[in-house]
Amino acid sequence: MADQSGSAGGAAGTQAPGAYPGGVPGYGAQPPAGYGYPGGAALPSGKATASMVLGILGLVLIPIILPIIALCLGISARRMADRGEGGGRGQAVAGIVMGGVGIAFAVLGIIVATVQGISAM
């Protein structure tokens, strides 16, 4: 509502909240929502996720085959993440660790079974 004096407020000499004297704009046009900094975090690669999942399953279900696959996939995914070709370095490291632990458990189980088999003879 502009009065006779031409000011934006209701009374002479007052302005509406947020209005600038002389029509000076604020920050100009803002970009649409969702267009932020283009260098966001990379998504985890499929190898890293598969490595972590197979490492978990290798500790629980099949302690000989799956940890070996998890270890190989984890090493490959970590190298990819280090080169910047994908994310998921933490998942890859988790797969490497669980794969190594699973292989150690498998080797320990084979040793225990062999010793018990030899002592039973």
N, C-alpha and C positions, 0 to 999 in steps of 0.2 A: 504494500500500500504506500504509494508515494504521495506525499503532500505537496503543497504549493512550492516549498523550498527545493524540492528535488532530492531530498535525502531519503535513504531506504527505511529509516525508522519512522515511528509515528509522530514524533515531535521534532522540531527544528534542532539540528545539531547532534542528534543521536543516531546511532547506526544499529543495524540488526546484528545479533551475535554472529561472529565469524566473518563479517563483511570487512573488506579492506578499503581504506580511503582512496579515492581516485580510481577504483576498480582494478587494483593490482591483484593478479591471480595468486593463488597459493603455490602449490608445487606443480601445477600443470597437469597434463593428462597422466593418469596412472596406468600401468600395464594391466591387462586382465589378470584375474586371479589364476594361480597355477603356473605362471611364467616367472619362476624365480631364477636363482643362480643355476646355470646349466651343468655345473660339475658336481652333481649330487653323488652319493655313495653308489657304487656299482652293485648290482644284484648278484647274489651268489650263483656260481655256475652249477650246472647239473652234476658235474663230476664231484664238486665239493659236497653237495647234498647227498649224492649216492655214496660217497666215501664215508660220511658220518653215519648214514643209515645202515650200511653194510657192516661198519665197525660195531654198532650197537647189536645188530642181529648176530654178528660173529661171536660176540661175548655171550649171547643168550642161547642161540639155536645151534649153529653149525660152527664149532670152534676150529676147524682146520681150513676150510676152503674160503669162507667169507672174509676172515681177517686179512688174508693175502691179497684178495681183490681190493679190500678197503685201503690197505697200505699203498698199493700201486696207484689207485685212483686219487688218494690223498696227496701223494707226492706230485702227481701230474697237475692236480688242481692248485696246489700251493705254488708251483712254478708259474702256472698261468696267472695267478693273482699277483705274484711278484713282478711279472712283466707288464701288468696293467691290463690284461686281456679279459679280466672278469673279477668278480668279487668272491666273497666266501672264504677268505683265507683262514678265518677261525674255524669254520666247519671242516676245511681240509686238514687243519692241524688236529682237530678232534678225531677225524677219521684215521690219521696217521697214528696217533697215540693209542686209540682203541684197537686198531689193527695190530700194532706192535704188542700190546698187552694180550690180545687174543692169540697171536702166534706164540707168545711166551707160555700162555696157559696150555695150548695144544702140545707144545714140545714137552712141557712138564708132565702133562697127562700121558704122553707116549712113553716118557722115561719111567714114570711110576708103573705103568702097565707092563713094561718090559721087565723091570726089576721084580715085580710080583710074579710074572710068568716064569722067570728064571728061578726064583726062590721056591716056587711050587713044584719044580721038577725033582 
